[in-house]
Amino acid sequence: MLKIAERATPKKIREVPFIEFQKEPDARKGFLEVDKFWELIGLLPTHLRPLITFLWDCGTRIGEALQIDWSQVNLDTRIIHLEPEQTKNSDARNLKMSSELHRLLTAVEPKTGLVFDGTNLRKEWTKACVACGLGRKIEVEDRPYDPRYEGLTLHDLRRSAVRDMVRAGVSETVAMKISGHKTRSVFDRYNITSVEDISNASDAVEISRMKRLTGKVLDGEKTVKKPVRSTRKPLMALSSRG
């Protein structure tokens, strides 16, 4: 904005001032694991379960999800289509429903208007998270009826979806298209590498090296012997030298 003002004719400002950016805050590390997801879903009102399942499956932004109309849902192919004007980056996306989401949406009646119901979303989310140990309420002085919530957030569902896609072997390019991330830097902030991820990667490299060294497949798989190269010279070569 300042550069445009400086290049304008006539100039709006003489020169662009130096602006020092603040350090970007550390990325949140909140994730929703599979067992806790099912526990949380069971504590939520029925009308919120399709929305939360969709957010956890695809990592979609809440604002995008709440705009989806039934005309964009194909239960036969299990595809949900997002229009360009509904997405933050103005890119259309096709998202595949999980079996659970397909089951939930099939049961919804009537199938008209908006697909997902976000009535009392924040309030019910907080209540369910506190009930299953994913968050807590902190009393605030002078606000006895308005405690502060601390714990898993709705946006953590987006982060969880990204991490689970990468862990499942989905290429980062495809995962970014599903979640709607346009820049790699933001995507990397969601795809946080845990200690477990690093440990598994280290183990995988060690096993791979052992396979190349010994020519064998480890961990109970079928053993494949590495071909041994003969050191004997061909008979024709020996005979030619007398």
VEXSE-459751 format. One record per residue (C-alpha): residue number from 0; residue in three letters; x, y, z. Coordinates in steps of 0.05 Angstrom, whole numbers, plus 5000, padded with zeros to 4 digits. Example, Ala and Ser with C-alpha at 12.3 -4.5 7.8 and 13.67 -1.06 7.14 Angstrom:
! residues 2
PT  marpa  marro     x     y     z
PT      0    ala  5246  4910  5156
PT      1    ser  5273  4979  5143
//
This chain:
! residues 242
PT  marpa  marro     x     y     z
PT      0    met  5000  5000  5000
PT      1    leu  5056  5048  5018
PT      2    lys  5095  5031  4955
PT      3    ile  5034  5045  4912
PT      4    ala  5025  5112  4947
PT      5    glu  5098  5129  4935
PT      6    arg  5094  5111  4860
PT      7    ala  5028  5147  4849
PT      8    thr  5024  5209  4805
PT      9    pro  5023  5256  4839
PT     10    lys  5058  5223  4897
PT     11    lys  5017  5211  4960
PT     12    ile  5080  5203  5002
PT     13    arg  5152  5223  4989
PT     14    glu  5185  5158  5010
PT     15    val  5166  5091  5039
PT     16    pro  5182  5089  5113
PT     17    phe  5220  5030  5142
PT     18    ile  5174  4984  5181
PT     19    glu  5205  4932  5226
PT     20    phe  5162  4869  5230
PT     21    gln  5151  4836  5297
PT     22    lys  5173  4764  5307
PT     23    glu  5120  4716  5284
PT     24    pro  5091  4677  5343
PT     25    asp  5106  4603  5350
PT     26    ala  5057  4557  5315
PT     27    arg  5004  4526  5359
PT     28    lys  5014  4453  5374
PT     29    gly  4942  4432  5387
PT     30    phe  4921  4367  5353
PT     31    leu  4860  4323  5359
PT     32    glu  4879  4249  5359
PT     33    val  4832  4195  5333
PT     34    asp  4809  4167  5400
PT     35    lys  4795  4236  5427
PT     36    phe  4757  4255  5364
PT     37    trp  4706  4200  5374
PT     38    glu  4700  4218  5448
PT     39    leu  4690  4291  5430
PT     40    ile  4638  4276  5376
PT     41    gly  4597  4236  5425
PT     42    leu  4593  4297  5471
PT     43    leu  4571  4346  5417
PT     44    pro  4498  4360  5398
PT     45    thr  4475  4320  5338
PT     46    his  4468  4381  5293
PT     47    leu  4543  4398  5302
PT     48    arg  4571  4329  5288
PT     49    pro  4572  4335  5211
PT     50    leu  4608  4402  5213
PT     51    ile  4661  4380  5263
PT     52    thr  4673  4315  5224
PT     53    phe  4680  4354  5159
PT     54    leu  4731  4403  5190
PT     55    trp  4771  4345  5219
PT     56    asp  4770  4306  5154
PT     57    cys  4789  4360  5104
PT     58    gly  4821  4416  5144
PT     59    thr  4771  4465  5113
PT     60    arg  4764  4535  5142
PT     61    ile  4701  4544  5185
PT     62    gly  4678  4603  5143
PT     63    glu  4683  4560  5079
PT     64    ala  4645  4502  5109
PT     65    leu  4587  4544  5134
PT     66    gln  4574  4571  5064
PT     67    ile  4564  4503  5031
PT     68    asp  4495  4491  5001
PT     69    trp  4463  4423  4988
PT     70    ser  4467  4436  4913
PT     71    gln  4543  4429  4921
PT     72    val  4539  4360  4952
PT     73    asn  4538  4295  4912
PT     74    leu  4523  4237  4958
PT     75    asp  4532  4187  4902
PT     76    thr  4603  4206  4886
PT     77    arg  4615  4231  4958
PT     78    ile  4642  4297  4931
PT     79    ile  4631  4366  4961
PT     80    his  4647  4423  4913
PT     81    leu  4670  4491  4938
PT     82    glu  4659  4551  4892
PT     83    pro  4715  4602  4882
PT     84    glu  4675  4657  4916
PT     85    gln  4668  4613  4978
PT     86    thr  4743  4602  4989
PT     87    lys  4794  4648  5020
PT     88    asn  4841  4641  4960
PT     89    ser  4785  4645  4907
PT     90    asp  4803  4574  4883
PT     91    ala  4748  4523  4872
PT     92    arg  4760  4457  4907
PT     93    asn  4729  4387  4906
PT     94    leu  4731  4350  4972
PT     95    lys  4717  4276  4984
PT     96    met  4672  4258  5042
PT     97    ser  4696  4205  5091
PT     98    ser  4651  4146  5104
PT     99    glu  4629  4176  5170
PT    100    leu  4612  4244  5141
PT    101    his  4574  4210  5084
PT    102    arg  4534  4171  5136
PT    103    leu  4518  4234  5176
PT    104    leu  4497  4275  5115
PT    105    thr  4455  4219  5087
PT    106    ala  4414  4221  5151
PT    107    val  4403  4296  5148
PT    108    glu  4333  4319  5127
PT    109    pro  4311  4361  5092
PT    110    lys  4369  4368  5043
PT    111    thr  4356  4441  5026
PT    112    gly  4393  4505  5042
PT    113    leu  4459  4504  5079
PT    114    val  4490  4436  5093
PT    115    phe  4524  4449  5160
PT    116    asp  4490  4478  5221
PT    117    gly  4536  4520  5265
PT    118    thr  4485  4540  5318
PT    119    asn  4519  4552  5386
PT    120    leu  4583  4524  5357
PT    121    arg  4634  4559  5403
PT    122    lys  4593  4547  5466
PT    123    glu  4581  4474  5452
PT    124    trp  4653  4463  5429
PT    125    thr  4679  4492  5495
PT    126    lys  4632  4450  5536
PT    127    ala  4650  4385  5500
PT    128    cys  4725  4398  5503
PT    129    val  4723  4411  5577
PT    130    ala  4682  4348  5589
PT    131    cys  4732  4303  5554
PT    132    gly  4795  4336  5581
PT    133    leu  4816  4373  5518
PT    134    gly  4807  4442  5550
PT    135    arg  4791  4478  5615
PT    136    lys  4754  4539  5639
PT    137    ile  4792  4591  5679
PT    138    glu  4754  4636  5726
PT    139    val  4764  4710  5713
PT    140    glu  4759  4761  5768
PT    141    asp  4698  4806  5763
PT    142    arg  4670  4761  5708
PT    143    pro  4639  4702  5747
PT    144    tyr  4593  4683  5689
PT    145    asp  4645  4690  5634
PT    146    pro  4705  4645  5647
PT    147    arg  4764  4643  5599
PT    148    tyr  4772  4579  5558
PT    149    glu  4840  4548  5547
PT    150    gly  4851  4486  5505
PT    151    leu  4836  4454  5438
PT    152    thr  4808  4504  5388
PT    153    leu  4764  4495  5327
PT    154    his  4823  4517  5284
PT    155    asp  4864  4459  5312
PT    156    leu  4819  4413  5271
PT    157    arg  4851  4444  5208
PT    158    arg  4920  4432  5235
PT    159    ser  4902  4360  5254
PT    160    ala  4875  4346  5184
PT    161    val  4939  4371  5151
PT    162    arg  4984  4330  5196
PT    163    asp  4943  4266  5187
PT    164    met  4942  4273  5111
PT    165    val  5018  4278  5109
PT    166    arg  5026  4220  5158
PT    167    ala  4980  4178  5115
PT    168    gly  5027  4188  5055
PT    169    val  4986  4241  5019
PT    170    ser  5034  4285  4979
PT    171    glu  5042  4355  5006
PT    172    thr  5018  4384  4940
PT    173    val  4953  4346  4944
PT    174    ala  4944  4359  5018
PT    175    met  4952  4434  5005
PT    176    lys  4898  4431  4951
PT    177    ile  4850  4395  4999
PT    178    ser  4862  4442  5057
PT    179    gly  4864  4504  5013
PT    180    his  4934  4527  5032
PT    181    lys  4966  4568  4977
PT    182    thr  5034  4583  5007
PT    183    arg  5084  4531  5031
PT    184    ser  5106  4572  5091
PT    185    val  5036  4571  5122
PT    186    phe  5027  4498  5106
PT    187    asp  5092  4481  5141
PT    188    arg  5068  4516  5204
PT    189    tyr  5009  4468  5205
PT    190    asn  5048  4406  5188
PT    191    ile  5087  4406  5254
PT    192    thr  5138  4350  5261
PT    193    ser  5132  4315  5328
PT    194    val  5185  4276  5367
PT    195    glu  5149  4212  5346
PT    196    asp  5153  4232  5272
PT    197    ile  5228  4244  5278
PT    198    ser  5238  4178  5315
PT    199    asn  5199  4140  5262
PT    200    ala  5238  4174  5206
PT    201    ser  5304  4155  5239
PT    202    asp  5282  4082  5247
PT    203    ala  5260  4080  5174
PT    204    val  5328  4105  5150
PT    205    glu  5365  4054  5193
PT    206    ile  5322  3997  5167
PT    207    ser  5332  4021  5095
PT    208    arg  5408  4023  5104
PT    209    met  5409  3953  5134
PT    210    lys  5369  3927  5075
PT    211    arg  5419  3956  5026
PT    212    leu  5477  3930  5066
PT    213    thr  5453  3858  5076
PT    214    gly  5406  3850  5018
PT    215    lys  5353  3826  5065
PT    216    val  5284  3850  5084
PT    217    leu  5276  3858  5160
PT    218    asp  5219  3857  5210
PT    219    gly  5188  3790  5193
PT    220    glu  5183  3801  5118
PT    221    lys  5205  3749  5069
PT    222    thr  5281  3745  5066
PT    223    val  5311  3761  4999
PT    224    lys  5384  3742  4991
PT    225    lys  5429  3790  4956
PT    226    pro  5459  3759  4893
PT    227    val  5532  3741  4903
PT    228    arg  5577  3760  4846
PT    229    ser  5624  3705  4824
PT    230    thr  5698  3718  4829
PT    231    arg  5716  3661  4781
PT    232    lys  5740  3682  4713
PT    233    pro  5704  3655  4652
PT    234    leu  5732  3590  4624
PT    235    met  5743  3621  4556
PT    236    ala  5788  3674  4587
PT    237    leu  5829  3621  4624
PT    238    ser  5838  3578  4562
PT    239    ser  5860  3637  4519
PT    240    arg  5919  3648  4565
PT    241    gly  5941  3576  4558
//
